[in-house]
Amino acid sequence: DMLTATPKTTEGPFYPDKLPLDTDNDLLILNNSITPAVGEITYLTGRVLSPSGEPLRNAFVEIWQCDHQGAYLHSGTDNDSSRDKNFQGYGRFLTDSKGQYCFRTIKPVPYPGRTPHIHFGVSRHGQRVLTTQLFVKGHPQNERDGILKAIRDQKALDNIMGDFQPLPGSRIGELAVNFDIVLGMTPNDPDDDGAKGIGKSERESGMGMGRGPRGPRGPGENGPPPSSPRPEIPPGN
Ligand SMILES: O=C(O)c1ccc(O)c(O)c1
């Protein structure tokens, strides 16, 4: 049996034109800063699945979104001066053997003309295979969003509605949302190419949860953000 494929949407104008030096899966802390981004802390988890529901390992998941005041990490914005300099704005992660990814970010807020959303790009074998957006289930502005209105299939729509809920046990009002991404059919799809197509230095910098010395901890583990330094791409490399 085939699952309903996650619908694709436009990439939008603000995929970062210059990636931040820190591209890990914790969008709340830049490099070794002790000051987190402003916003509602959200643990964003999910799996990348094949059309038949098999977990896909080594899928390259990128997310990007505007900060708590609607500023994207992009040179084409008109609100860069008010941008939250502590918000990473972009993050990426390679799925594990269960197809799982995780990010720590903020709950998305409206952008002028758009209902709240988080942009996603999923790549395999060095090629983008899905561009989509995750929305906030029940948000009143969803009804007036042109990109959402273009998706006519109710099942497909349900697939991109994130149910942002209080993180159980959190004393500081953190949220959690799960978003499983189902890819459409692709011809001749080996299940693992060892992340081929992702640049070596980038891969080495992709210190995700469970693979490196830091990155967000899993849901339920609160406390101050980790402060130990982690490997980064050295300037000039
Ligand atoms: O079409 C737009 O203006 C627009 C703005 C922001 C977005 O995130 C987006 O996807 C589209």
The ligand as an SDF file (V2000), in Angstrom:
LIG
                    3D

 11 11  0  0  0  0  0  0  0  0999 V2000
    5.5160   34.7270   -2.3140 O   0  0  0  0  0  0  0  0  0  0  0  0
    5.9600   35.2910   -1.3110 C   0  0  0  0  0  0  0  0  0  0  0  0
    5.9940   36.5010   -1.1660 O   0  0  0  0  0  0  0  0  0  0  0  0
    6.5130   34.4590   -0.2320 C   0  0  0  0  0  0  0  0  0  0  0  0
    7.0090   35.0590    0.9020 C   0  0  0  0  0  0  0  0  0  0  0  0
    7.5560   34.2890    1.9160 C   0  0  0  0  0  0  0  0  0  0  0  0
    7.5960   32.9330    1.7810 C   0  0  0  0  0  0  0  0  0  0  0  0
    8.1150   32.1660    2.7180 O   0  0  0  0  0  0  0  0  0  0  0  0
    7.0880   32.3280    0.6370 C   0  0  0  0  0  0  0  0  0  0  0  0
    7.1400   30.9910    0.5550 O   0  0  0  0  0  0  0  0  0  0  0  0
    6.5470   33.0950   -0.3580 C   0  0  0  0  0  0  0  0  0  0  0  0
  1  2  2  0
  2  3  1  0
  2  4  1  0
  4  5  1  0
  4 11  2  0
  5  6  2  0
  6  7  1  0
  7  8  1  0
  7  9  2  0
  9 10  1  0
  9 11  1  0
M  END
$$$$
